[in-house]
Amino acid sequence: MQHISQILQRLPIMTHAKFVELVREMRYNQRQYFKHRTQGFLEKSKELEKQVDQYLKDTSLPNQQKLF
């Protein structure tokens, strides 16, 4: 089993505030897409969703169980 310090060393560096801002921007673009149905908002939403998903994947512990 990996020591927690080894896990923390490989985590991408993102502050809590930066992550919150990333999620806010993602949600804004999602709402704008459903309001206006434009390709630009859709593409930006998908790009931000990928960033959020990747960060969550990168920061999950190796033995953490999946919900679904």
Phi, psi and omega in degrees: 000137181286144176285146184302327179294327176293321179294314182296328180295331183266000180287142175294145182273116176209127179286162177302316181298321180292320178295317178300318179295321177299315179294319177300316179296320178299311181296321177301312181294325176296314179297319179294324178297312182291337178280318187249342181054047178257149182298322181300313179293325178296312181297317179295319178300314180297318179299314180291322177299319179297319179296315180296312180299317180295318179297316179296321177295316182294330184263359178283148179286149185302324183263011181289132181279150177274148179285324185236000000 
